[in-house]
């Protein structure tokens, strides 16, 4: 498996239920794990925080209240 190039990283604006591509690319990075997420596989993000998540687990961990 090859590591994605930074030049292939997209910039998105995350909305409620959809996102807009601001800078084209093939993937975005998970805000929690820094794993590359191909745009066609992107399902989890926060419009409020403007960040993407690799899976529901990362999204939940980011949204959990600080103890």
HUSULQUI-V211292 format. One record per residue. N is the residue number from 1. RES is the residue in three letters. PSI is psi in whole degrees, -180 to 180 (none if undefined). NEAR is the number of other C-alpha atoms within 8 Angstrom. D_LAST is the distance of its C-alpha to the last C-alpha in Angstrom with 2 decimals. Layout:
BEGIN
n=N res=RES psi=PSI near=NEAR d_last=D_LAST
n=N res=RES psi=PSI near=NEAR d_last=D_LAST
END
This chain:
BEGIN
n=1 res=UNK psi=130 near=2 d_last=37.31
n=2 res=UNK psi=151 near=3 d_last=37.54
n=3 res=UNK psi=131 near=4 d_last=34.80
n=4 res=UNK psi=145 near=7 d_last=34.73
n=5 res=UNK psi=143 near=6 d_last=36.20
n=6 res=UNK psi=-31 near=5 d_last=34.26
n=7 res=UNK psi=-16 near=5 d_last=37.26
n=8 res=UNK psi=1 near=10 d_last=36.54
n=9 res=UNK psi=129 near=13 d_last=33.05
n=10 res=UNK psi=159 near=12 d_last=33.01
n=11 res=UNK psi=127 near=10 d_last=31.37
n=12 res=UNK psi=157 near=9 d_last=30.31
n=13 res=UNK psi=121 near=10 d_last=29.34
n=14 res=UNK psi=125 near=12 d_last=26.99
n=15 res=UNK psi=-173 near=9 d_last=27.90
n=16 res=UNK psi=102 near=6 d_last=27.24
n=17 res=UNK psi=-2 near=4 d_last=28.81
n=18 res=UNK psi=164 near=6 d_last=30.74
n=19 res=UNK psi=156 near=9 d_last=30.73
n=20 res=UNK psi=138 near=8 d_last=33.45
n=21 res=UNK psi=119 near=9 d_last=34.65
n=22 res=UNK psi=-37 near=8 d_last=34.96
n=23 res=UNK psi=119 near=7 d_last=36.11
n=24 res=UNK psi=150 near=9 d_last=37.54
n=25 res=UNK psi=-179 near=10 d_last=36.38
n=26 res=UNK psi=-19 near=9 d_last=35.80
n=27 res=UNK psi=168 near=11 d_last=32.02
n=28 res=UNK psi=167 near=13 d_last=28.66
n=29 res=UNK psi=140 near=12 d_last=25.74
n=30 res=UNK psi=133 near=13 d_last=22.42
n=31 res=UNK psi=-20 near=8 d_last=19.70
n=32 res=UNK psi=-50 near=8 d_last=17.42
n=33 res=UNK psi=-11 near=7 d_last=20.12
n=34 res=UNK psi=13 near=7 d_last=23.04
n=35 res=UNK psi=146 near=7 d_last=25.30
n=36 res=UNK psi=135 near=10 d_last=28.32
n=37 res=UNK psi=112 near=11 d_last=28.53
n=38 res=UNK psi=141 near=9 d_last=32.15
n=39 res=UNK psi=-37 near=8 d_last=32.55
n=40 res=UNK psi=-15 near=4 d_last=34.32
n=41 res=UNK psi=-3 near=6 d_last=31.32
n=42 res=UNK psi=118 near=11 d_last=28.64
n=43 res=UNK psi=-18 near=7 d_last=27.04
n=44 res=UNK psi=126 near=10 d_last=23.38
n=45 res=UNK psi=170 near=11 d_last=22.35
n=46 res=UNK psi=119 near=10 d_last=20.64
n=47 res=UNK psi=-36 near=10 d_last=23.15
n=48 res=UNK psi=-45 near=4 d_last=20.61
n=49 res=UNK psi=-9 near=5 d_last=19.27
n=50 res=UNK psi=54 near=9 d_last=22.70
n=51 res=UNK psi=155 near=10 d_last=21.63
n=52 res=UNK psi=157 near=12 d_last=22.70
n=53 res=UNK psi=139 near=15 d_last=21.09
n=54 res=UNK psi=-38 near=15 d_last=23.13
n=55 res=UNK psi=174 near=8 d_last=22.06
n=56 res=UNK psi=-30 near=8 d_last=19.98
n=57 res=UNK psi=-44 near=6 d_last=17.54
n=58 res=UNK psi=-40 near=11 d_last=16.91
n=59 res=UNK psi=-46 near=13 d_last=16.75
n=60 res=UNK psi=-42 near=8 d_last=14.18
n=61 res=UNK psi=-34 near=7 d_last=11.92
n=62 res=UNK psi=-33 near=7 d_last=12.41
n=63 res=UNK psi=-11 near=6 d_last=11.95
n=64 res=UNK psi=140 near=6 d_last=8.74
n=65 res=UNK psi=144 near=4 d_last=6.22
n=66 res=UNK psi=129 near=3 d_last=3.80
n=67 res=UNK psi=none near=2 d_last=0.00
END
